[in-house]
Amino acid sequence: MLDNLLGIIHDEDLATPLFHSLMSFNVEERRVNANGRLSREPHPEILGAPALHPYFQTRYSNTQLVISTDATPSVTENLDDLATLQTVLYRSLAPDDRIWPLSMPPRLSDTDRQQIMMDNRWSSEAAIKPYLMEKYGVTRGCLTAVHVNFRLPDPVIHRLYLHYNEEFHSLVAFKNALYFRLAQNYVRYQWLVTYLFGASPIAEDGFFDLIPEPLSHPVRSILNSPYGRVNRAQERVTYASLASHLTHLQRNVDDGLCFDTGVLWPRPLTRTGQRARLLDGWGALSGTEKF
């Protein structure tokens, strides 16, 4: 499938249009006080209800914010949008609140842990919090990340489809195959992305009950290691083919190994985390993490 894809992209002069693919960011951040301890302030009221806001949501706990940018065809526009939203957020914080600058959480006291466990105001995702608490615990659940959402330009997809319309029964089937090829290559080179951009080398005292031997010295990314926010071994799925990938995902859900496909990391093929979306051919490639 998709033989000579790079050659067709070159022959059709599609390299430049590909640089205008739509991108957006979901940036997770944590509110702390001026002393670098978990904030006790409520979610900024001026930002409205986080479960309904298009740009400012909460995740896992009331102190963990998610800034979501609009999809644009320019990284510069994305960063400008993010800077604007970041300014709005700063101006909305309580006087003593700050934004924690690291992916790894601040030092958590017993009171902090209790606050996170009892906080059910976090977002519309509250239904999966018990599952996440069981999977990650309090501290690993507090890791933050940047998710990069990517979508190919429709004109590029349609131009490529002209070369493969005899191989695929519909445009939807072609989209699924095309995005899955991107997902395969993302997963293939995820180690390199982590190596180049990883930036969570150490953890605050108390993050681990007992520091694992591999983490007795600084590493590239605790976040993307087996000790961070990643899938458990039994949750990992195959990327050998789209059909086997979808079957494996659904089997994990049916067997109770995961709550739904939206809580697997990384999520290189998703819009809402639902299998049906992929089958409908929406095709959004979602990268991970805040390294």
C-alpha positions in Angstrom: 0.0 0.0 0.0 1.0 3.6 -0.7 4.0 2.5 -2.9 6.3 5.3 -4.1 4.5 7.9 -1.9 7.5 10.1 -1.5 8.1 10.0 -5.3 4.6 11.1 -6.0 4.9 13.9 -3.5 8.0 15.0 -5.3 6.5 14.7 -8.8 3.4 16.5 -7.9 5.4 19.3 -6.1 3.5 18.8 -2.9 6.4 19.4 -0.5 5.5 23.1 -0.1 1.8 22.6 0.5 2.7 20.0 3.2 4.4 22.8 5.1 0.9 24.4 5.4 -0.6 21.5 7.2 -2.9 22.4 10.1 -1.4 22.3 13.5 -2.6 23.0 17.0 -1.2 22.6 20.6 -2.7 21.4 23.8 -0.3 22.6 26.5 -0.7 21.2 30.1 0.5 23.4 32.9 0.2 23.5 36.7 -0.7 26.3 39.0 1.5 26.7 42.1 1.9 29.5 44.7 4.8 31.9 45.0 6.7 29.3 47.0 6.5 26.6 44.3 3.9 24.5 46.2 0.6 23.4 44.8 -1.9 26.2 44.6 -4.9 26.2 46.9 -6.7 28.8 44.8 -9.8 27.7 42.7 -9.7 27.7 38.9 -9.7 31.4 37.8 -13.4 32.3 37.8 -12.9 34.9 35.0 -12.0 32.0 32.6 -15.4 30.4 33.0 -16.3 26.7 33.3 -13.2 24.7 32.2 -15.3 21.8 30.9 -17.0 24.2 28.4 -14.2 26.6 27.6 -12.6 26.3 24.1 -9.2 27.5 25.2 -8.7 26.8 28.9 -9.6 23.5 30.4 -8.5 21.5 33.4 -7.3 17.9 33.6 -6.7 15.4 36.4 -7.1 18.1 39.1 -8.3 21.7 39.5 -4.7 23.0 39.5 -3.7 21.4 36.1 -4.6 23.6 33.2 -4.7 22.9 29.5 -4.3 25.6 27.0 -5.7 24.7 23.6 -4.8 26.7 20.5 -6.7 27.0 17.3 -5.6 24.9 14.3 -3.6 27.1 11.8 -1.3 26.3 8.8 1.6 28.2 10.3 3.8 27.3 13.3 4.4 31.0 13.8 0.6 31.6 14.1 0.4 28.7 16.5 3.1 30.2 18.7 1.6 33.7 18.6 -1.8 32.2 19.5 -0.2 30.3 22.4 1.6 33.5 23.6 -1.7 35.4 23.6 -3.5 32.7 25.5 -0.6 32.4 27.9 -0.9 36.2 28.6 -4.6 35.9 29.2 -4.0 33.0 31.7 -1.3 34.9 33.6 -3.6 38.0 33.9 -6.4 35.7 35.2 -4.4 34.0 38.0 -4.9 34.8 41.6 -2.2 37.3 42.9 -0.2 34.6 44.6 -0.4 32.0 41.8 2.3 31.2 39.3 2.7 28.6 36.5 5.1 25.8 37.3 7.7 25.7 34.4 8.5 22.0 34.4 6.8 18.8 33.1 7.6 17.1 36.4 5.3 18.2 39.2 6.5 20.2 42.2 7.1 18.6 45.6 3.7 17.3 46.8 2.8 17.1 50.5 0.3 14.7 51.9 -2.3 17.5 51.9 -1.5 18.1 48.2 -2.0 14.5 47.4 -5.3 14.4 49.2 -6.4 17.6 47.4 -5.7 16.0 44.0 -7.5 12.7 45.0 -10.6 14.5 46.2 -10.8 17.1 43.5 -13.7 16.1 41.1 -14.2 19.5 39.6 -11.4 19.1 37.1 -13.3 18.7 33.7 -15.8 16.7 31.6 -13.2 13.9 31.7 -14.0 13.3 35.4 -15.4 9.9 34.6 -12.0 8.4 33.8 -10.2 9.9 36.9 -10.6 6.7 39.0 -9.0 4.7 36.2 -6.1 7.2 35.8 -5.6 7.2 39.6 -5.3 3.4 39.6 -3.0 3.4 36.5 -0.7 6.2 37.4 -1.2 7.1 41.0 -1.2 10.7 42.2 2.3 11.8 41.3 2.6 10.3 37.8 -0.8 11.6 37.0 0.5 15.1 37.7 3.0 15.0 34.9 2.2 17.6 32.3 2.8 17.4 28.5 2.4 19.3 25.2 0.3 17.5 22.6 0.8 18.5 19.0 -2.2 17.9 16.7 -1.5 17.7 13.0 -3.8 17.5 9.9 -2.8 17.3 6.3 -4.3 19.8 3.9 -7.3 18.5 2.1 -6.0 19.5 -1.4 -2.9 17.5 -0.8 -4.9 14.4 0.2 -7.1 14.7 -2.8 -4.2 15.1 -5.2 -2.5 12.0 -3.7 -5.7 10.1 -3.9 -5.7 10.4 -7.7 -2.7 8.2 -7.8 -4.2 5.5 -5.5 -7.9 5.5 -6.3 -7.7 2.1 -7.8 -6.0 0.7 -4.7 -8.6 2.1 -2.2 -12.4 1.8 -2.5 -13.0 5.3 -1.1 -11.3 8.6 -0.1 -12.0 7.7 3.5 -10.1 4.4 3.2 -7.2 6.3 1.6 -7.1 8.9 4.4 -7.0 6.2 7.0 -4.1 4.4 5.3 -2.2 7.7 4.8 -2.6 8.8 8.4 -1.7 5.3 9.6 1.5 5.5 7.6 2.3 8.7 9.4 1.5 7.1 12.7 3.8 4.2 12.0 6.7 6.5 11.2 6.0 8.6 14.3 6.1 5.5 16.5 9.2 4.3 14.7 11.1 7.5 15.5 9.6 8.4 18.8 12.8 7.4 20.5 14.7 10.0 18.5 12.2 12.8 19.2 12.5 11.9 22.9 16.3 11.9 22.7 16.5 15.2 20.9 13.8 17.1 22.9 13.5 15.2 26.2 13.6 17.6 29.1 12.3 15.8 32.2 15.6 14.4 33.6 15.0 14.5 37.4 12.1 14.4 39.8 11.4 16.3 43.1 12.0 14.4 46.4 9.0 12.3 47.1 7.9 11.7 43.5 9.1 8.1 43.9 8.6 6.0 47.0 11.8 4.3 46.0 14.0 5.7 43.2 14.3 3.0 40.5 17.8 2.0 39.7 17.7 3.3 36.1 16.8 6.7 37.5 19.6 6.9 40.0 21.2 9.5 37.7 19.6 12.1 35.3 17.9 10.7 32.2 16.5 12.2 29.1 12.8 11.9 29.8 11.2 10.4 32.9 7.9 11.4 31.4 8.3 9.1 28.4 10.0 6.3 30.4 8.3 3.3 32.0 8.2 5.4 35.2 6.3 8.2 33.6 3.0 8.6 31.8 3.0 5.8 29.3 1.0 2.7 28.4 1.5 -0.4 30.6 3.0 -3.4 28.8 -0.4 -5.1 28.5 -1.9 -2.0 26.9 0.6 -1.6 24.0 -0.9 -2.1 20.6 0.5 -3.3 17.3 1.2 -0.9 14.4 1.8 -3.7 11.9 -1.4 -2.7 10.0 -4.4 -0.5 10.4 -6.8 -3.5 10.7 -4.7 -5.2 13.4 -4.2 -1.9 15.2 -7.9 -1.2 15.4 -8.7 -4.8 16.5 -6.0 -4.7 19.2 -7.3 -1.3 20.5 -10.9 -2.6 20.7 -9.8 -5.9 22.4 -7.9 -3.9 25.1 -11.1 -2.0 25.8 -13.3 -5.1 25.7 -11.0 -6.9 28.0 -10.9 -4.1 30.5 -7.2 -3.3 30.0 -8.0 0.3 29.4 -10.9 2.6 30.0 -11.1 3.7 26.3 -8.7 4.4 23.5 -8.5 8.0 24.5 -6.3 7.2 27.5 -3.5 5.5 25.6 -0.1 7.3 25.1 1.1 8.2 22.6 -2.1 8.7 20.6 -0.8 9.1 17.0 -4.2 8.5 15.4 -7.0 10.2 17.1 -9.3 13.2 17.2 -11.5 12.3 20.2 -9.9 9.0 21.1 -12.8 7.0 19.6 -12.2 4.2 17.1 -15.2 5.3 15.1 -13.6 8.7 14.3 -10.6 7.0 12.8 -12.9 4.8 10.7 -14.7 7.9 9.5 -11.4 9.1 8.1 -10.9 12.3 10.1 -7.3 11.6 10.4 -5.6 13.7 13.0 -2.1 12.8 14.0 -1.6 13.7 17.7 2.0 13.7 19.0 3.3 13.6 22.5 4.7 14.8 25.0 6.1 17.8 26.9 9.6 16.4 27.0 
